[in-house]
Amino acid sequence: MRRYTLEADSSGAVIATVLSLDDVMGVLAIDELGMIRNCNEYVSRIFGHSMEKLNTMNVADLMPRPYSLFHSQYIKRYKAGRRCKLTRWNPC
């Protein structure tokens, strides 16, 4: 699985382009708190929630434990420039 980190400009053009790609499966855009700010219809199908519901959820709500428990810590470390691999054995 490939993971990409994209910084959107104020118009959201980058995110809108990625969400509309036909060859991409589930795509989520989250804010600095982990709140889902945008997603495509594949995410709705994968998790069984409406897109409206998903856009009110934190991405950690979609993760199994232990990943969901440590996701806010992971975001804080990422923002501070300290990247780590989030695994069951190394929750950052």
SVG drawing of the C-alpha trace seen along z (x, -y; Angstrom):
<svg xmlns="http://www.w3.org/2000/svg" viewBox="-25 -30 37 36">
<polyline fill="none" stroke="black" stroke-width="0.4" points="0.0,0.0 1.3,-3.4 0.9,-6.4 1.2,-10.0 1.3,-13.2 -0.1,-16.2 -0.3,-19.7 -3.4,-21.4 -3.4,-25.0 -6.2,-27.2 -8.4,-26.4 -8.2,-22.6 -7.3,-21.9 -4.8,-19.2 -7.3,-17.3 -10.1,-17.7 -7.9,-16.3 -6.8,-13.2 -10.4,-12.5 -11.6,-12.4 -9.0,-10.0 -10.6,-6.9 -7.7,-4.5 -7.6,-5.4 -9.5,-3.4 -10.2,-4.9 -8.8,-8.4 -9.2,-10.4 -8.1,-14.0 -7.7,-14.8 -6.8,-18.0 -4.2,-18.5 -6.4,-16.9 -7.2,-13.8 -10.7,-14.9 -11.8,-13.7 -12.3,-16.7 -12.9,-15.0 -13.2,-11.5 -14.3,-9.8 -17.1,-7.4 -14.8,-4.3 -14.2,-5.2 -17.9,-5.2 -18.2,-1.7 -15.2,-0.3 -16.3,-1.5 -20.1,-1.4 -20.7,-5.0 -22.3,-7.7 -19.9,-10.4 -21.7,-12.9 -21.1,-10.8 -17.5,-10.2 -16.9,-14.0 -17.8,-14.3 -15.5,-11.5 -11.9,-11.3 -9.8,-9.0 -8.9,-7.1 -12.5,-6.0 -12.0,-3.9 -8.8,-2.2 -8.6,1.0 -6.9,0.9 -4.1,0.3 -3.6,-2.1 -6.6,-4.2 -5.3,-4.7 -2.0,-6.2 -3.1,-8.1 -3.3,-11.6 0.2,-11.1 1.4,-10.1 0.0,-13.2 1.7,-15.4 5.0,-13.8 4.6,-14.1 3.8,-17.8 6.9,-18.2 9.0,-16.7 9.6,-13.4 8.3,-10.7 7.9,-7.2 6.4,-4.0 3.1,-3.2 2.9,0.5 1.5,2.7 4.9,3.1 6.0,-0.5 3.1,-2.9 5.5,-5.9"/>
</svg>
